[in-house]
Amino acid sequence: MNFEKMIEAMTPEVYESLKRSVELGKWPNGERLSQEQRETSLRAVIAYEHARDMPQDKRVGFIDRTKADGSQHGSDPLAAETLKILNEH
């Protein structure tokens, strides 16, 4: 089974288990994840979230930048920035 087929077949329970394992760094039986297992599991979790069109605020790695008044903390890291080049003579 290839990676894409595995993601399509993944159940919500398997997704939650993988996500929890990545968070804790160990499988449900207590065995530690290797670096490769952790990376592959995180990749699977992210692919699952993308394939299911999960809302951004429910995805792994989401950072809520909203203040109580509705404004944003800091700047949007994905927003385009204006670059000003000054020439000194």
C-alpha positions in Angstrom: 0.0 0.0 0.0 1.4 3.4 -0.9 1.4 6.5 1.3 -1.7 8.1 -0.4 -3.8 5.0 -0.1 -2.8 4.6 3.5 -4.0 8.2 4.2 -7.3 7.6 2.4 -7.9 4.4 4.5 -6.9 6.0 7.8 -9.7 6.2 10.4 -10.1 9.1 12.8 -9.1 6.8 15.6 -5.8 5.9 13.9 -5.2 9.6 13.1 -5.7 10.6 16.8 -3.4 7.8 17.9 -0.7 8.8 15.5 -1.0 12.5 16.6 -0.8 11.5 20.2 2.2 9.3 19.6 4.0 12.2 17.8 3.2 14.5 20.7 4.5 12.2 23.3 7.3 10.6 21.3 6.1 7.1 22.1 3.6 4.5 20.9 0.5 3.7 22.9 2.4 0.7 24.3 5.1 2.9 25.7 7.8 2.1 23.2 9.7 5.2 22.0 9.4 6.4 18.4 12.5 6.5 16.4 13.3 9.8 14.6 12.2 8.2 11.3 8.9 6.9 12.9 8.2 10.3 14.3 8.8 12.1 11.0 6.8 9.6 9.0 3.9 9.7 11.6 3.9 13.5 11.6 3.9 13.5 7.8 0.9 11.1 7.9 -1.0 13.3 10.4 -0.4 16.4 8.2 -1.5 14.6 5.0 -4.6 13.3 6.8 -5.6 16.8 7.9 -5.0 18.1 4.4 -6.9 15.3 2.7 -9.9 15.9 5.0 -9.8 19.7 4.5 -9.7 20.2 8.3 -10.1 23.8 9.4 -6.8 25.5 9.9 -7.4 26.0 13.6 -7.8 22.3 14.1 -4.5 21.3 12.3 -1.2 20.3 13.9 1.0 23.4 14.4 -1.8 26.0 14.4 -0.9 29.0 16.4 -3.8 31.2 17.5 -2.7 34.8 17.2 -6.1 36.3 18.1 -6.3 38.6 21.1 -9.4 38.9 23.2 -10.5 42.0 21.3 -10.3 40.1 18.0 -7.1 41.8 16.7 -4.0 39.8 15.9 -0.8 39.4 17.9 2.3 40.2 15.8 2.3 40.1 12.1 1.1 37.4 9.7 4.3 35.4 8.9 2.8 34.5 5.5 1.9 38.1 4.5 4.0 39.8 1.8 6.4 42.4 3.1 7.5 45.6 1.4 11.2 45.7 1.0 12.7 49.2 0.9 16.2 49.5 -0.7 18.2 52.6 0.2 21.1 53.7 -1.9 23.8 55.6 -0.1 26.1 57.7 -2.3 
